[in-house]
Amino acid sequence: MAHNLKFEYGKTQILTSPRMRRRPVLAKLIYSVFGYTSIGNWARAKIFVDRLKYVPVSTFNKILDLGAGLGEFTFMMAETLPKANITALEILPERVAYLKEVLEKKNYQNVKVFEHKIEELNEDNSFDFIFSVDVFEHILKEEMPFDESYKKLKKGGFLMVKMPNVTQTTICPDSWFKEHNDWLEDEHIGQVYNLDDLIGRFKKSGFSIIHASYSDGWISRLGWEISYFSAKGGAILQILFLPLCKFIYWIERLTYRSKTKGNSIQVIGQK
């Protein structure tokens, strides 16, 4: 399992963040002091790493990051598991360009980029582990690649999907997040499952369930909302509030025990 492995998320942020790329020297200083600067991405990475304890990650030879984005999960896995071959699947050209630039600058020998949908990846019965972190909510329900993921996995392989719960808890009035909610309405076209629904969708594709849980309760939501509002005041204010937001999230990690509710859901299935 993953207990003896150390995963460090976000080391490539200074190469992929447009703001940091403009001031690389300052970016390195900020990262060395504050660590990863997006509280949302940082929190989801903590959840992902924590769930790796349910799979034999140290034994995996082939891993697929399904919806790699800027590759921060891909590169984290590549550094921690240098003997594993990691495929970063991403369909947005601008993000693919960032992925390839990081590969060129950091010289990750065990990573390759695939610039198509999973259906076009000619590697059936090939992967030990496929993971997708906050990606499926951007995909129409009928187009979510559960069946294709099953086909790409070896017998005994694992699929992990983390995504937002269809039901969300907020602290401040919902009207205070109009800009964000407008973005969600356009982008989160697949935010349609609660945990039981997601479990059922895994089973429909043939998976047996290894793990299922809620995460992101009201305490972490408080940290996110503070970060959201501080960002409105500019980058300096956001950075100053970052330690507080991370501290709030750590409190939740120590106290969150709910089995029935949370703003995020995650399921691990085995073929």
N, C-alpha and C positions, 0 to 999 in steps of 0.2 A: 504494500500500500504506500501512500505518499507521506507517511509520518516522518521519515528520515530525510526527505528531500526539501531543499530550500528553494522556493519560487519567489523571484523578485520581479514584480510587475512594473512596467512602464519605463524601463531604462532607455528606451528609444524615443521617448516623448520629445526630447530636444531636437530630434531629427524630423518629427512628423507634425508637431504643432506649428501652425503658421506664425503665431505670435512669438514663439521661442526661436524659430528659424531666423527671424529678423534680427535678433540680438543673442547670438549663440553664447557669448561669454557670460552675459547676465543670466541666460537660461541655465547654464551649468551651475552657476552660483545658487540660483533659486532652487534648483533640483537638489543640490547637495545639502541645503538647509531645510527645505520643506518637503522634499520628496515629490511624489506625483501630485499634480496640482488640480486635477478634476476630481472632485469628491464622488461624483456619480460613478465614473469609471473605476476609481480606486476601490469603492465599496463593492462593486460587482465582481472585481477581481478577488477580493477577500472571500466572497461567497463561493466563487468558482474553485479556488484553491482548497477551501475547506471541504468541498464535496469530492475532491479527488481522493480523499481517504477511503471512499467506497469502491474504488477500482484499483487494480494492480498496476498503477501507472508506470512503475519502474521497469515493468516487463514489456512495455509496448515498443514495437518496432516501427509501425506506421501509424501516423496520427493525421487527422484532417481537421483543420479549423474551418468550419462551414460558415462563411460570412466573416472573413478575417478583418475587414475594415482597414485600420492602419497597422494591423499586425502585432499589436502589443501582447496579445495572448500567444500568438505564434512564436514570437521571439523569446518570450519568457519560457515557453516549453522547450524551445531549441537549446537555450542555454543550460537549463536544468537537466535535460535528457539528450546529451550530445550524440548518443548512439542511435537515437530514434530519427526516422525520416519524417519531417513535418511538411504537409502540403497546406498552403494558405490559399483558400478559394475565395475569390472576390470578383464581383461583376462590375463594379463602378470603376471606370478607367482612371479617374483622378486618384483613387485610393490604390489602385494597382501600381501607378507610377511611384507613389510613396513607398510601397512595399519593395519594389525593385531598387529604388534608391538606397533604402536601408540595407538591403542585401549586398549591394555594391560597396557601401561604406563600411559595413560591419563584418562582411565576409562570412556569413553563416553558411557553412558547408552542408548542413543537413536540412535546408529549407528550399522549397521550390514554390513558385506562384502559379496558380491556375486561374486564368481570366475567363471563366465560363461558369454556367450553372452546373450543379452536381450531375445532372443527367448526361452531360457531355464528357464527364470524366470516365475514361475507359479503364476502370480498375475495380470491377466487381469482385466481391469476396476477398478484399485486399487489406482493409484497414483494421487495426486492433481497437482504435478509439476514434470516434467522431464527436466533436463538441461544437455547440453553437450558443453563444452568449449574447442575449438580447438582440437577436436577429429575426427570429420567426415572426415577431409581431409586425415586421415590415413586409410580410408576405401574405397574400390572400390565403384564406383558410384552405381552399381547395387546391392551392399550389404548394403548400408546405411539404418539404421533401422527406417525410418520414419513410415512405416506401423506398425511395431511392437510397436513403441512408442505410436502410436495412440491407439492400442489395450490395452496397459497397463494403459492408463489414464482413470480416471473417466470421465463421461460426464461433460463438463465444465472445465476439467483439461487443463493444459498448457504445451507446449513444447517450450523450448528455445534452439536454436542452434547458436553458434558463431563459425566462421571458417574464414580462410584467403580468400580474394577475389582472383579469378583466375588471375586478373590483378594486378600486384604489382608495386608500385612506389619506386624507389631507388634514393639516392642522389649521393653517390660515384659510380664509374663505376662498373657494374655488375661483371666484371672480378676480382674485389678485394674480392669477396665473394665466390670464387670457392669452397672452402671446405664446406661452408654452403649450397651452391647451389647443390653440389653433394649429400649432405644429404637430401635436399628437394626432389630431383629427386627420391630417393629411398623411402622416407617416405611419401611424400604428394601425394599419388596416387589418392586421391579423391579431390584434389584442382581444381575443375572443374566448380564452380558456380560463377556467379556474383549475385548481389542482386536480380534482377528480376528472374533469374533462380531458386534461392533458394526459393523465394516466390512461384513460380510455383510448385516446388517440394512439399512444404507444402500443397498447395491446392490439389494436386493430391492425397495425402493421406487422404484428408477430413477435413483438418484444416481450420478454418477461421483465418485471419491474424489480430493480435492485434498490432503488432509493427514490423517495418522493418527499418534498418538503416545501413549506412556505419560508420566506425570509423577508427582510425589509419591513419591520413593524413601524410603529409611530415614532420611536426614538430616532431611528435612522432617517425617517422622513423629516423630523425636526432639523437634523444636520443638513439634509439636502435643501430644505427651504431657507435656512440661514445662508447657505452657499449661494443659492439662487438670487436672493435679494442683495447680498454683498457684491455679487458680480455686476449688478446694476450700477453700483457705485464705482466701477472700474477695476482694473487688474490689481492695483495695489491693495485696495480694500478687500478684494477677494482673497489675496494671498495672506493678509493679516488675519482673516477669519478662518483660514484653512486648518490650523492646528486645533481650534475649538471644534470645528466640524468633524475632524478625524477622531477627536476625543469622544464626542457624542456617539459616533458610530461604534467605537470600542466598548462603550457602556452597553450598547445594544448587544454586541457579540457576547458579552458576559452574562446578559440577563434574558435574552430572547428565548422563549420556550414554547411559543404558540404552535400548535399542530393544526389549527383551524383557520388562521387568517394571516395575511401579510401581503405587501404590495408586489412581491415577486414570488414566482413558483419555479421549481426545478425538479426535473425527473431524469433518472438514469435507467436506461433499459439495456438488456443484454439479448443478443441474437442467439 
